[in-house]
Amino acid sequence: MSNARAAHLTRRGILAAGGALGLGAVLAACGDDDGKSGGSDGQTGAAKSGPWSFKDDRGTTVKLDKVPVNVVAFTGVAAALWDYGVQVKGVFGPTTTKDGKPDVQAGDMDVSKVTVIGNEWGKFDVEKYVGLQPELLASTTFDTAGTLWSVPEESKDKIAKLAPSVAISVFDRQLTQPLQRMWELAESLGADMKAKKVTDAKAAFDKAAARLRAAAKAKPEIKVLAGSASPELFYVSGTNLSVDLEYFKSLGVNFVEPSEEAKKATGGWFESLSWENVDKYPADVIIMDDRSSTIQPADITEGTWKQLPAVKAGQVIARSPEPILSYDKCAPLLDSLAEAIEKAKKVS
């Protein structure tokens, strides 16, 4: 993550730390779901007609005269909907890299088919949004207040008046819950949930979950650390609050857990360590934040990092703290961690 983000731990900096990092109350709002009905191959218009309603995870029910077509969503939500055959009209959040390729949070979405109204977290061009004639804004929320992820605090009220919004909670629950909610949202928008691609992905997820459970049971001694890197700090996430880590833990994965006292400054999400103290917690496998706002393992130059037993053993893999909430994208996350544990040597 950038120096500015690393320093500004009340917003993206918190998020960059490693869990679904986000100091709940301070997270800025963000739109993130939804789109017009259509598929990644040969997309079609909204398949349903007549009234549309959806009750989101804030307890808010949005009712419209018809299925919304002009949907604007946070990039990760748009990517999940894309996997179910629903294409949004506009997106905000990390969508394309400097060379124009899809950001990791865009998944398989054809970024050339959406209007980007903000290409990094917290950026949201209200004028462009108005031009899309939005019927619905979709996002995730990382707190109990229902704050829309990546919707700027300073313009959230103006944005709220332009179109209704729905939010899928990824706060303090296991991954399977928001996955189911995203499924329901996609279905309401006209997605064919009986399509082979969809049912195959769900089956693959269930198989991967069983594999991870078996791997964790076979090697309970393997300790896994969830980390994230910035120029100044290394962040160690606790399993509480983060949808992926809470779920992995429920399957038996043995995680490094920072103390509650150490996590207090970040609202319970993670502990911040200086690079000199990056070896505070012994670990056999390290799963590292894959978002473009963070430093990736291959680019970490700190000598203390390179001396970590798990790093020297090549037992470092990617982690998606903001997982794309489709079974197609989450199954590989389970398989990757299962494989890492299966192959891991005890080095801590």
C-alpha positions as CSV (number, residue, x, y, z in Angstrom):
1,M,0.0,0.0,0.0
2,S,1.1,3.5,-0.5
3,N,2.9,5.5,2.2
4,A,-0.2,7.7,2.5
5,R,-2.4,4.7,3.0
6,A,0.1,3.2,5.5
7,A,0.0,6.3,7.6
8,H,-3.8,6.8,7.3
9,L,-4.8,3.8,9.3
10,T,-8.3,5.2,9.8
11,R,-9.4,4.2,6.3
12,R,-7.7,2.2,3.6
13,G,-4.7,1.7,5.9
14,I,-6.8,-0.3,8.2
15,L,-8.1,-2.3,5.3
16,A,-4.6,-2.9,4.0
17,A,-3.5,-4.5,7.2
18,G,-4.6,-8.0,6.5
19,G,-8.0,-9.2,7.5
20,A,-10.9,-7.8,5.8
21,L,-9.1,-5.0,7.5
22,G,-11.2,-2.3,8.2
23,L,-11.7,-0.6,11.5
24,G,-15.4,-1.0,11.2
25,A,-16.6,2.4,12.3
26,V,-14.0,4.4,10.3
27,L,-14.4,2.6,7.0
28,A,-15.6,4.8,4.3
29,A,-18.6,3.7,2.3
30,C,-18.5,1.8,-0.8
31,G,-20.8,0.5,-3.5
32,D,-20.4,-3.1,-4.4
33,D,-22.8,-5.4,-5.9
34,D,-25.2,-5.7,-8.6
35,G,-25.5,-5.2,-12.2
36,K,-27.7,-5.7,-15.1
37,S,-28.5,-9.3,-16.0
38,G,-26.0,-10.7,-18.4
39,G,-23.3,-13.2,-18.6
40,S,-19.6,-13.2,-19.2
41,D,-20.3,-15.0,-22.4
42,G,-23.1,-13.7,-24.6
43,Q,-24.7,-11.4,-22.1
44,T,-28.4,-10.8,-22.1
45,G,-30.7,-8.1,-20.7
46,A,-32.5,-8.4,-17.4
47,A,-34.3,-11.7,-17.5
48,K,-37.1,-10.8,-15.1
49,S,-39.9,-8.3,-15.4
50,G,-42.2,-6.9,-12.8
51,P,-41.5,-5.6,-9.3
52,W,-38.1,-6.3,-7.7
53,S,-37.1,-6.3,-4.1
54,F,-34.1,-7.3,-2.0
55,K,-33.5,-7.2,1.7
56,D,-29.8,-6.6,2.4
57,D,-27.6,-7.3,5.4
58,R,-28.4,-3.9,6.9
59,G,-32.0,-5.0,7.2
60,T,-32.9,-2.6,4.5
61,T,-35.4,-3.7,1.8
62,V,-35.1,-2.0,-1.6
63,K,-38.2,-2.1,-3.7
64,L,-38.2,-1.2,-7.4
65,D,-40.8,-1.4,-10.2
66,K,-38.5,-3.6,-12.2
67,V,-35.3,-5.5,-12.0
68,P,-32.5,-2.9,-12.0
69,V,-30.4,-2.8,-15.1
70,N,-28.2,0.3,-14.4
71,V,-26.3,-1.1,-11.5
72,V,-23.1,0.4,-10.1
73,A,-21.1,-1.7,-7.8
74,F,-17.8,-2.0,-5.9
75,T,-15.3,-3.8,-8.1
76,G,-15.2,-7.0,-6.1
77,V,-19.0,-7.3,-6.0
78,A,-19.2,-6.6,-9.7
79,A,-16.7,-9.4,-10.3
80,A,-18.8,-11.8,-8.2
81,L,-21.9,-10.9,-10.1
82,W,-20.1,-11.3,-13.4
83,D,-19.3,-14.9,-12.4
84,Y,-23.0,-15.5,-12.1
85,G,-23.8,-13.9,-15.5
86,V,-24.8,-10.5,-14.2
87,Q,-23.0,-7.5,-15.7
88,V,-23.0,-4.1,-14.0
89,K,-22.9,-0.8,-15.8
90,G,-20.4,1.0,-13.6
91,V,-17.8,0.1,-10.9
92,F,-15.7,1.9,-8.3
93,G,-12.7,0.5,-6.5
94,P,-9.5,-1.1,-7.8
95,T,-10.5,-2.1,-11.3
96,T,-7.5,-1.8,-13.6
97,T,-3.7,-1.7,-13.1
98,K,-1.4,0.9,-14.5
99,D,-1.0,-1.2,-17.7
100,G,-4.8,-1.4,-18.2
101,K,-5.1,-5.0,-17.1
102,P,-7.8,-6.1,-14.6
103,D,-6.9,-5.6,-11.0
104,V,-6.9,-8.7,-8.8
105,Q,-10.2,-7.6,-7.3
106,A,-11.8,-7.4,-10.8
107,G,-11.5,-11.2,-11.2
108,D,-12.6,-12.4,-14.7
109,M,-14.8,-9.3,-15.3
110,D,-14.3,-7.7,-18.7
111,V,-13.3,-4.3,-17.5
112,S,-13.8,-2.9,-21.0
113,K,-17.5,-3.4,-20.6
114,V,-17.9,-1.2,-17.5
115,T,-17.6,2.5,-16.7
116,V,-15.0,3.0,-14.0
117,I,-16.1,5.9,-11.7
118,G,-13.2,5.5,-9.4
119,N,-10.1,3.3,-9.9
120,E,-8.9,3.0,-6.3
121,W,-10.5,2.6,-2.9
122,G,-12.4,5.7,-1.8
123,K,-12.5,7.3,-5.2
124,F,-16.0,8.0,-6.6
125,D,-16.8,10.4,-9.4
126,V,-20.3,11.6,-8.6
127,E,-20.8,13.3,-11.9
128,K,-20.0,10.1,-13.8
129,Y,-22.3,8.2,-11.5
130,V,-25.2,10.5,-12.3
131,G,-24.4,10.0,-16.0
132,L,-25.0,6.3,-15.7
133,Q,-28.5,6.9,-14.5
134,P,-28.1,4.5,-11.6
135,E,-31.0,2.4,-10.5
136,L,-29.1,0.6,-7.8
137,L,-25.7,0.8,-5.9
138,A,-24.3,-2.4,-4.5
139,S,-21.5,-2.8,-2.0
140,T,-20.1,-4.7,0.9
141,T,-20.0,-3.5,4.5
142,F,-17.2,-4.1,7.0
143,D,-18.9,-2.8,10.1
144,T,-22.1,-3.1,12.1
145,A,-23.3,0.3,11.0
146,G,-23.7,-0.8,7.4
147,T,-21.1,1.6,6.0
148,L,-20.8,1.1,2.3
149,W,-17.3,0.0,1.4
150,S,-15.3,2.5,-0.7
151,V,-18.1,5.1,-0.9
152,P,-16.4,8.4,0.3
153,E,-17.6,9.7,3.6
154,E,-17.7,13.2,2.3
155,S,-20.1,12.5,-0.6
156,K,-22.0,9.5,0.8
157,D,-25.2,11.6,1.5
158,K,-25.3,13.0,-2.1
159,I,-24.7,9.5,-3.5
160,A,-27.4,8.0,-1.4
161,K,-30.0,10.4,-2.9
162,L,-29.2,9.3,-6.5
163,A,-30.2,5.7,-6.2
164,P,-31.0,3.1,-3.5
165,S,-28.3,0.8,-2.3
166,V,-27.8,-2.7,-1.0
167,A,-25.0,-4.0,1.1
168,I,-23.6,-7.5,1.7
169,S,-21.9,-7.8,5.1
170,V,-18.4,-9.3,5.3
171,F,-18.0,-8.3,8.9
172,D,-17.6,-10.9,11.7
173,R,-19.1,-13.8,9.9
174,Q,-17.8,-16.9,8.1
175,L,-17.3,-16.8,4.3
176,T,-20.2,-19.1,3.5
177,Q,-22.7,-16.5,4.7
178,P,-21.8,-13.6,2.4
179,L,-21.3,-16.2,-0.4
180,Q,-24.9,-17.2,0.1
181,R,-26.1,-13.6,0.2
182,M,-24.3,-12.8,-3.0
183,W,-25.8,-15.8,-4.6
184,E,-29.3,-14.5,-3.6
185,L,-28.5,-11.1,-4.9
186,A,-27.4,-12.4,-8.3
187,E,-30.4,-14.6,-8.5
188,S,-32.7,-11.7,-7.8
189,L,-31.0,-9.8,-10.7
190,G,-31.9,-12.6,-13.1
191,A,-28.8,-14.9,-12.9
192,D,-29.3,-18.5,-13.9
193,M,-28.3,-20.3,-10.7
194,K,-28.8,-23.7,-12.3
195,A,-26.2,-23.0,-15.1
196,K,-23.5,-25.7,-15.2
197,K,-20.8,-23.2,-14.5
198,V,-22.5,-22.1,-11.3
199,T,-23.3,-25.6,-10.0
200,D,-19.9,-26.8,-10.9
201,A,-18.3,-23.9,-9.0
202,K,-20.4,-24.7,-5.9
203,A,-19.4,-28.3,-6.0
204,A,-15.8,-27.3,-6.4
205,F,-16.1,-25.1,-3.3
206,D,-17.6,-27.9,-1.2
207,K,-14.8,-30.3,-2.3
208,A,-12.1,-27.7,-1.5
209,A,-13.6,-27.1,1.9
210,A,-13.4,-30.8,2.7
211,R,-9.9,-30.9,1.4
212,L,-8.8,-28.0,3.7
213,R,-10.5,-29.6,6.7
214,A,-8.7,-32.8,6.0
215,A,-5.3,-31.0,5.6
216,A,-5.7,-29.1,8.8
217,K,-6.7,-32.3,10.7
218,A,-3.7,-34.2,9.3
219,K,-1.2,-31.4,10.2
220,P,-2.5,-29.6,13.2
221,E,1.0,-28.5,14.1
222,I,1.3,-26.3,11.1
223,K,0.9,-22.7,12.2
224,V,-0.5,-20.2,9.6
225,L,0.1,-16.5,9.8
226,A,-2.0,-14.0,7.8
227,G,0.1,-11.0,6.9
228,S,0.1,-7.8,4.9
229,A,3.0,-5.5,3.9
230,S,3.4,-1.7,3.7
231,P,6.6,0.2,3.4
232,E,6.7,1.0,7.1
233,L,4.8,-1.8,8.7
234,F,4.0,-5.5,8.6
235,Y,0.5,-6.4,9.7
236,V,-0.6,-9.7,11.4
237,S,-4.3,-10.4,11.2
238,G,-6.3,-12.1,13.8
239,T,-9.0,-14.5,12.7
240,N,-11.8,-12.5,14.4
241,L,-13.9,-10.3,12.1
242,S,-12.5,-11.5,8.7
243,V,-14.8,-13.7,6.7
244,D,-12.1,-15.8,5.1
245,L,-10.0,-16.4,8.3
246,E,-13.0,-17.1,10.5
247,Y,-14.1,-19.8,8.0
248,F,-10.6,-21.3,7.6
249,K,-10.4,-21.5,11.4
250,S,-13.7,-23.2,11.6
251,L,-12.3,-25.9,9.3
252,G,-9.5,-26.5,11.7
253,V,-6.6,-24.3,10.4
254,N,-4.2,-23.4,13.2
255,F,-3.7,-19.6,13.0
256,V,-1.3,-17.3,14.7
257,E,-3.4,-15.0,16.9
258,P,-2.2,-11.6,18.0
259,S,-3.4,-10.7,21.5
260,E,-6.6,-8.8,22.0
261,E,-4.5,-6.0,23.6
262,A,-2.2,-5.8,20.5
263,K,-5.2,-5.6,18.2
264,K,-7.0,-3.0,20.2
265,A,-5.6,0.0,18.3
266,T,-7.2,-1.3,15.1
267,G,-10.6,-2.2,16.5
268,G,-9.7,-5.9,16.8
269,W,-8.6,-6.6,13.3
270,F,-4.8,-6.9,13.4
271,E,-1.5,-6.0,15.0
272,S,1.0,-3.6,13.4
273,L,4.7,-4.6,13.6
274,S,7.8,-2.8,12.6
275,W,9.9,-4.7,10.1
276,E,12.5,-5.2,12.9
277,N,9.9,-7.2,14.8
278,V,8.4,-9.1,11.9
279,D,9.7,-12.4,13.5
280,K,7.5,-11.9,16.6
281,Y,5.2,-14.7,15.8
282,P,6.7,-18.1,14.7
283,A,4.8,-19.5,11.6
284,D,5.2,-22.4,9.2
285,V,3.0,-20.9,6.4
286,I,2.4,-17.3,5.6
287,I,-0.6,-16.1,3.6
288,M,0.0,-12.6,2.2
289,D,-2.5,-9.9,1.2
290,D,-2.7,-10.0,-2.6
291,R,-4.3,-6.6,-3.1
292,S,-2.6,-4.0,-5.3
293,S,-2.5,-1.5,-2.5
294,T,0.0,-3.7,-0.6
295,I,3.6,-4.8,-1.2
296,Q,3.7,-8.3,-2.6
297,P,6.2,-10.9,-1.2
298,A,8.5,-10.8,-4.2
299,D,8.9,-7.1,-3.8
300,I,9.7,-7.1,0.0
301,T,13.3,-6.1,0.4
302,E,13.5,-6.2,4.2
303,G,16.2,-8.5,5.4
304,T,14.2,-9.5,8.5
305,W,11.4,-10.8,6.2
306,K,13.9,-12.8,4.1
307,Q,15.2,-14.6,7.2
308,L,11.8,-15.8,8.3
309,P,11.7,-19.7,8.3
310,A,8.5,-19.8,6.3
311,V,10.0,-17.4,3.7
312,K,13.3,-19.3,3.5
313,A,11.3,-22.6,3.1
314,G,9.2,-21.1,0.3
315,Q,6.0,-21.6,2.3
316,V,4.3,-18.3,1.4
317,I,1.1,-18.0,-0.6
318,A,-1.4,-15.3,-1.6
319,R,-4.5,-14.4,0.4
320,S,-7.5,-12.4,-0.7
321,P,-8.7,-10.4,2.4
322,E,-11.5,-9.0,0.2
323,P,-12.5,-12.3,-1.5
324,I,-14.6,-12.1,-4.7
325,L,-17.8,-13.5,-3.3
326,S,-18.6,-16.2,-5.9
327,Y,-18.0,-19.9,-5.4
328,D,-15.8,-19.8,-8.6
329,K,-13.3,-17.5,-7.0
330,C,-13.4,-18.8,-3.4
331,A,-12.9,-22.5,-4.2
332,P,-9.3,-21.8,-5.3
333,L,-8.6,-19.9,-2.1
334,L,-9.5,-23.1,-0.1
335,D,-7.5,-25.3,-2.4
336,S,-4.4,-23.1,-2.3
337,L,-4.3,-23.1,1.5
338,A,-5.0,-26.8,1.7
339,E,-2.1,-27.5,-0.7
340,A,0.2,-25.2,1.3
341,I,-0.6,-27.1,4.5
342,E,-0.4,-30.5,2.9
343,K,3.2,-29.7,1.6
344,A,4.4,-27.6,4.5
345,K,7.3,-28.6,6.7
346,K,7.4,-27.6,10.3
347,V,9.8,-24.8,10.4
348,S,8.7,-22.6,13.3
